[in-house]
Amino acid sequence: MRVLITGGAGFLGYHLANYLSNKNMGIVLCDIATFVKEEYPKNTTFHNIDIKDKEGIEGIIQDVDIIAHAAAALPLWSKKDIFTTNVDGTRNVLDAALRNRVKRVVYISSTAVYGVPIKHPIIESDPLIGVGHYGKSKIGSEEVCREYIEKGLNVTILRPKTFLGPGRLGVFQILYDWVKSGKRIPILGNGHNRYQLLAVEDLTEAIYKFSMTESKESNGAFNIGAEIFGTVLEDIGALCDFANNGAKVLPLPAEPVKAVLRILETLKLSPLYKWIYETADKDSFVSIDKIKRAIDYQPKFSNGQTLISSYQWYLDHCKEIGAKSGITHRVAWKQGALELVKRFM
């Protein structure tokens, strides 16, 4: 069985390719980014193709059985690139999948489609109110998925909480850098809000389980996140305790800090985008009852375990990361004005 992973050069693509290869699946990857080929299983097929390239996508889907569609323009991209990649690109992938009779597409959406809800836990039938261009584009992408389900294609829509693990950088690299430096770690509000995360290892297992079924009951949307998680104060506090170097949590009044972050984002002086800071002081957790019933899913890792294992990977590899920077989850983000703030923490 052969699986195409779009966004294969990304954080999830890297982990998923190695996981599925261990399940004896043939791996086909596509991405616009450069592949570090030695990080992937032997006999992996690589394609530098943009999912916006309809003909290019058609050509590589002809001999695959499963598609894990993880390619996406992230919130730091331009509005145009976000919508053309996330919505139009998804349509290209699903259209080719339908014509080539692919057995199942697993589409990686986001809990950003729920906006900043008041009611928790969030269930799959709750209203979709996207925050920013990224959240709205994910809602549009899901609408395309449902359109193709009606046409007879098997499509699973996964709505993962923020997922991390070995190799996850991006905004988490900023957190890890501050913890490693023994700084006070600012959190918005009193930290008593519960913020669910997800281990990439649990996400890859769920993708595999869905890819193995052609049941219509696996079509549609499924939340996925950790089952064991505490408050932000508890989980970040546990990470600081693990570091054991003087790093500690510093609660700050939420609204004044958000006002400053909005200005810094507008001036492009901070990598923290709206979804990050607007939800940081709010409860944010989903029900995973539906996915547990559908594929006998049971998360293995708690928030605390996931944060610590990801941080340990960072400690082991921070010298290799060096000065590289960008806007994906596999590279460090430039901290901008936050680098100056760090000096006083």
C-alpha angles and dihedrals in degrees: 000000000000125000127196115211114196113204086030095160091059131093095268093039092056094050094042094050092054094044095049092044088059086055089059095253122144111242126222117177134192130182141138089233125085115267122227089215097192089065091065134073120275116267092029112150115223128203125180094208130141114228086226086068100090097187093044092052091047090055097055097041095060095089104034129100101197134028125204101194106202101142112120142152107243127227093265091063124092120277091247094051092046095055099038092049101038100038107022092036091052090052090053092051095047094043091054091043091055094048092048095046096239109188097227141352118207107201118200107219125161142241084241084090088076095059113205103326125190097210121076144231093036115223128201094255094056117115118282111230110161122211113223128338093305096054092045092048091053090054088051091049091052090052088056089050092053090048090057093044086059088053090057103264118135106236127172115196111206118197104195126188114233103304128206143162139131109355097018110137126148111094091354090060087063090053092046092048091054092046092048088052091054093242131154106264112222117221125182115247126351094315094238092120118105114235115185121212133183134225113234087224090062091047094052091050091052092049090052093049092051092046090058095061133072092187114134087222088072091060119101134032128336128179118221130189144125117301095209117054137136135200122304088252091054099043098043088040090056090053091051090048089052091051089052092191104111097279111141140168118266115195113210132188104272106215099050091048092047090052090055092046091052090055093046091049091050090050090046090238096124132047091213108108129199098269091056101050099032092057099035095094096037133086108261118178137126136211113251095189094109096054092044089057095043101052105007088255120182119173113228100198134062125214091258095049091048095049092048096047091048091048091049090054088052092052090050094049107028093108090056092050090059117151097336113129140169142130104279129093094250097062135054119266121228106252096212112182089001089072089062092047090051091064090064096047 
